[in-house]
Amino acid sequence: MEVQIIVGILGAAGVISAFMYALKGLLDQLPDLIRSVRLVLDELRRTGPTSSPGSEERRPSSGSPDDL
């Protein structure tokens, strides 16, 4: 009975250790991710909104031959 308790405690400690190791790796990547997002947002603000090719306003046709 005592051996099962010890094995259970060691197993739980191993699972917690692996979880903390994975969490540390994830948290180590956050500063680079935040920096990249800020660079993208700054670039978007600097260049301004861009319109897609299909969203440009079209001038109404006056019916003259020059529009063809």
Secondary structure, 3 states (H helix, E strand, C coil): CHHHHHHHHHHHHHHHHHHHHHHHHHHHHHHHHHHHHHHHHHHHHHHCCCCCHHHCCCCCCCCCHHHC
